[in-house]
Amino acid sequence: MTTDTDIALMQQVKKGSEAALRELIDRYRERLYCMAYSLLDNRAAAEDAVQETFIRLWTKARRYDMRHTVAAWLYTICTRRCYDELRRRRRHREAMEQLEQPVVTVGSLDEEQILALLRQAVASLPPKQRVVYQLREIECLDAETTAMAARMTVDQVKANLWIARNAVREKLMQYGI
């Protein structure tokens, strides 16, 4: 996936090319879904966020600024959809419940169980820290792209990432990991 190809596809989308839109969907659907799922911890909500991202791509293609990568623009849109969903949950008091802290020893856990505990630790982060952790640590995006997607400055990304890493580390320590 080259940026030049993405930009060429985006120019075609601006002209109304559904084939170009399908190509961008094929390129980014899975990555956006993984990011959305890690933020929302709900398959249906993650699918909705990704679908809304591509609807917005189609309807707002003319607003695309060629100075930014298509990937950064899509992550920005998807992140905003996820924030909207998290705000909606909070307003309706459907926020995730605190997870019970299991008493475990590292030796008794297999890799899948450790990953599940890591996901729980990340899911317990506040939304801004969770999105920064996901984009930097899981998606391996650079600080500038993460800042754009999360609507933060690079310094805010660094600060939130530092807090998130420490919170995840403390949570894992509580699990005995």
C-alpha positions in Angstrom: 0.0 0.0 0.0 1.7 3.1 -1.2 0.7 6.6 -0.3 0.9 7.6 -4.0 -1.6 4.8 -4.9 -3.9 5.9 -2.0 -3.8 9.5 -3.2 -4.6 8.4 -6.8 -7.5 6.4 -5.5 -8.7 9.3 -3.4 -8.7 11.5 -6.4 -10.8 9.0 -8.2 -13.2 8.8 -5.2 -13.5 12.6 -5.4 -14.7 12.1 -9.0 -17.3 9.5 -7.9 -15.5 6.3 -8.6 -17.1 3.5 -6.6 -14.3 1.1 -7.8 -11.7 3.3 -6.1 -13.8 3.5 -3.0 -14.0 -0.4 -2.9 -10.2 -0.5 -3.3 -9.7 1.8 -0.3 -12.2 -0.2 1.7 -10.4 -3.4 0.9 -7.1 -1.8 1.9 -8.2 -0.3 5.2 -11.3 -2.1 6.5 -9.4 -4.7 8.6 -6.9 -2.3 10.2 -9.7 0.2 11.0 -11.8 -2.6 12.5 -9.0 -3.8 14.7 -8.4 -0.3 16.0 -12.2 0.3 16.5 -12.7 -3.0 18.2 -9.8 -2.4 20.7 -11.4 1.0 21.6 -15.0 -0.1 21.8 -14.6 -3.8 22.9 -17.8 -4.6 20.9 -17.8 -6.2 17.5 -21.0 -4.6 16.3 -20.0 -1.1 17.4 -16.6 -1.5 15.8 -18.2 -2.6 12.5 -20.6 0.4 12.7 -17.6 2.7 13.3 -15.8 1.4 10.3 -18.9 1.5 8.1 -19.5 5.1 9.1 -15.9 5.9 8.4 -16.3 4.7 4.8 -19.6 6.4 4.4 -18.0 9.6 5.5 -15.1 9.0 3.1 -17.5 8.7 0.3 -19.7 11.7 1.2 -16.9 14.0 2.3 -14.2 13.0 -0.2 -14.1 16.6 -1.6 -12.9 17.8 1.8 -9.9 15.5 1.8 -6.6 17.5 2.2 -3.9 16.0 0.0 -1.2 17.2 2.5 -2.2 14.3 4.8 -2.0 10.6 4.0 -5.3 8.7 3.3 -4.5 6.4 6.2 -4.2 9.3 8.6 -7.5 10.7 7.4 -9.3 7.4 7.7 -7.9 6.8 11.2 -9.0 10.3 12.2 -12.5 9.7 11.0 -12.7 6.3 12.6 -11.3 7.5 15.9 -13.9 10.3 16.0 -16.7 7.7 15.4 -15.3 5.7 18.3 -15.2 8.7 20.6 -18.8 9.5 19.6 -19.8 5.9 20.6 -17.9 6.1 23.9 -19.6 9.4 24.7 -23.0 7.9 23.8 -22.3 5.0 26.2 -21.4 7.4 29.0 -24.5 9.5 28.5 -26.7 6.4 28.7 -24.8 5.0 31.6 -23.7 2.0 29.6 -20.0 2.4 30.3 -18.0 -0.8 30.8 -18.1 -2.2 34.3 -14.9 -2.5 36.3 -13.4 -5.9 35.7 -12.8 -8.1 38.7 -9.1 -8.6 39.2 -8.4 -12.3 39.0 -5.8 -13.8 41.3 -3.4 -15.5 39.0 0.2 -16.5 38.7 2.1 -16.1 35.4 3.1 -19.7 35.4 -0.6 -20.8 35.3 -1.4 -18.6 32.2 -1.0 -19.5 28.6 -0.3 -16.9 25.9 -4.0 -16.4 25.1 -4.9 -15.7 28.7 -2.1 -13.2 29.0 -3.3 -11.4 25.8 -6.8 -11.4 27.2 -5.6 -9.7 30.4 -3.6 -7.2 28.3 -6.8 -6.4 26.3 -8.7 -5.9 29.6 -5.9 -3.6 30.9 -6.1 -1.5 27.7 -9.9 -1.5 27.8 -9.8 0.0 31.3 -7.9 3.1 30.0 -9.8 6.3 29.5 -10.7 6.9 25.8 -7.9 9.3 24.9 -5.2 7.1 26.5 -6.7 4.0 24.9 -6.7 5.5 21.4 -3.2 6.7 21.8 -2.0 3.4 23.1 -3.8 1.5 20.3 -2.5 3.7 17.5 1.1 3.9 18.8 1.6 0.4 20.4 -0.7 -1.8 18.4 -1.0 -0.1 15.0 2.6 1.2 15.2 1.7 4.6 13.8 4.1 7.5 14.2 3.5 10.3 16.7 2.5 12.8 14.1 -0.1 10.5 12.5 -1.4 9.5 15.9 -1.7 13.2 16.9 -3.7 14.0 13.8 -6.0 11.0 14.3 -6.6 11.6 18.0 -6.9 15.4 17.5 -4.0 16.1 19.9 -0.6 17.7 19.7 2.5 15.4 19.5 3.3 16.4 23.1 -0.2 15.4 24.2 0.2 12.1 22.4 3.5 11.5 24.2 2.1 12.4 27.6 -1.0 10.2 27.1 1.1 7.3 25.9 3.3 7.6 28.9 0.3 7.5 31.3 -1.3 4.7 29.3 1.8 2.5 29.4 2.2 3.0 33.1 -1.5 2.2 33.8 -1.3 -0.9 31.6 1.9 -2.0 33.4 0.3 -1.4 36.9 -2.8 -3.3 35.9 -0.8 -6.3 34.6 1.2 -6.2 37.8 -2.0 -6.5 39.7 -2.7 -9.6 37.7 0.7 -10.9 38.7 2.2 -10.4 35.2 
